[in-house]
Amino acid sequence: MKGFTLVEMMVALLIFGIVSAAGVGIMSFSVDNQQIVRVRSQRLGELQRARAALKADLAQAARRRTRGDDGRPGGRALTGGEQAVGGPLLQLVRRGWDNPDAAPRASLQAVEYRIAEGRLERRTRPALDGADYAPPQVLLTGVTEARVAFEVGGQWIETLPNGPHQPLPQAVRLDLTLDDYGPLRQVFVVTGDPA
């Protein structure tokens, strides 16, 4: 009867230990990669949702000015870029607000985008004139800087001209700096009211 020697058993255990350690290392690496992929996928989804909201709002932009709490109309139908002085990053009225319950309200909706504590937030009003904004919807986190520019007559400008009869810009450019992606530039075509 022939058996295994102690040296053969030790070599077999050593090989088994090496294979097991390699398997554990590969599994650990795989779990770490899954976590990284999950976090990056969630962040990419956040970016895509923010872009979709901006694109939908600007595609439905209307040349309708809103009235403030004092009842006076605002200077422009679409405003933005006043973030440095505490104002909204972008403010507009959009068409196409669904009303499935036939509530007594307009099909227009006042929308505001604002940067607050590193978050890009979207707020809406239940009524166009004089109503307070509803609680914000957080679209994007980790925003360290934001700027808006408008294309008017083929030129990019940071502030739109004042006046009730000013046309909407042809496009809106949003420059964001994100803490994990760095600078990000997005351009949205404004396809709202042509006149």
N, C-alpha and C positions, 0 to 999 in steps of 0.2 A: 504494500500500500504506500502510495507516494503522496505527500502533503506539501504545503507551502512552507518555505523557510521564513524566519523572522525578517530577513532582509527583503524578501519578495513582498511580504505584507506591508512593510514600511514604505517601500517604493509605491505600491498600489495606493496606500493611504495618502501619500504625498501627491500623486497624480490626481486622485479624487479631490483633495483639498484645493489644488490649483484650479481644476475645472470648476469646482463650486464657487471659489472666490471670483473667478472670471464671470460666472453666471450671475452672481449677486451684483457685481460691478455693472454689468450690462443692464440688468433690471433697474438698478438705481439710476443709471444714466437715462434709460427710457422713461422712467417716472418723472425725472427732472425735466426732460424735454417735453413731455406731455403738459406739464405745468406751465412751462414757458410758452408753448404753442397756445394753450388755453388763454393765458393772459394777453398775448399778442392778438389772438382772434377777437377777444372781447374789445380790445382797444380799437382794432380795425372796424368792428361793428359800430362802435361809438362814433368814429369818424364818418362812416357811411351814413348813419342816421342823421348826424348834424348836417352833412352835405345835402341829403335828401330833403330835409325840412327847409333849408335855405333855398334850394332850387325850386321847390314847390311854391314857397311864398313869393319869390321873385318872379316866377312864371305867371303868377296870378295878380301881380301888382296893379293897383288901380290909382288913377289920378284923383283921389278923393282926400282932401285935407280933413283932419279931425279937429274937434274943439277941446280945449282944456277945461279944467275945473271952473275957470272964470267965464267960460262961454265964448271966448274969442278963438277964432280959427288959427291953426298953426300956419307958419310961413310956407311950408312945402308939403307936398303929398308924400314924398319919400325923403327922409333925412338920415344922417349918419355922420360918424366921425367925431362926435362931440364927447367921446369916452374920456378924453383927457380932463375934461372939466366936469365929470360926473354924469354926463348925459348918456343916452343909449348909443350903442355901437351902430345900430341900424333900426329904423322905425318906418313902418309902412302900413298901408291898408291893402288887404288882399281880397280878391273876389273868390267866389266858389265855396263859401263856408256852408257845409251841408246842414240841412235843417229837417231831419227825418220826422220830428215830432210836430212840425208846423208851428213852432213857437213864434210868438209875435216879436220877431227881430229881423234885422237885415241879413242879406246873404254876404255882406261885407264884414270883414273882421280886422280890427286893429292889432298889429303884431309888433313886438319889440324884441330886439336881441340886445343883450347886455352882458358885460363881463363883470362877475361878482366873485371875489375871493378865489380867483383862478378857474372859474367855471364859465362856460358859455351857456347862458340861459335864454330861453324863449318864453316870453309872456304874452298873453292875449287879454283883450278886454271883452266883457260880455256885451257891451254896447260901444258904438263908435265914439260918441261924444260924451266927455265928462265922467265916464265910469272909471273906477279904479282897476288896475291890472289884477288878474287872477294870480295865484301862486305860480312861481316859475317852474318850467320844465327844464331840468339840467340836460343839455345836449352833449357837452364835452367838458372834460376835466383836464387839469394840468396846463391851463393856458397861462403863459407868462406875459404875453404881449399880443395886442390885436390892433389892426389898422384897417380902415375901409377907404377905398377910392372908387370914383364913378367915371365911367366913360361917357362923355358928352361931346358929340361932334368929332369923334375920332381922337379926342384928347383925354388923358386921365387927370382928374382933379380930385382934391380931397374934400371939398365942400361944394354942395350944389348951390346954384343961384337961388336967391329968395324970390318969392312971388307966387301968386295963386295960379298962374297960367303956365308955369314952367313945365316942359315935357319931362317925362321920366327918362332916366339915363338909358343908354343902350345896354350897359353891362355894369355889374358891381364886382369889384375885386376885394377879396378878404384875405389879408395877410395875417396869419397867426404864427406865434412861436409857442411850441409845445415843449414841455419839459423832457419828454422822451423822444420826440421826433425832430425837434428843432424847427427851423422855419418851414412853413407850409403856405403856399399861395393857391387860392382857388378863385376862379372867375366864373360868374354866373350871368347868363344872358337874361336881360329883363324883357320878357315877352308879354307884358301886361298891356294896358290901354295904349294904343298907338298914337292917339291924338291928345 
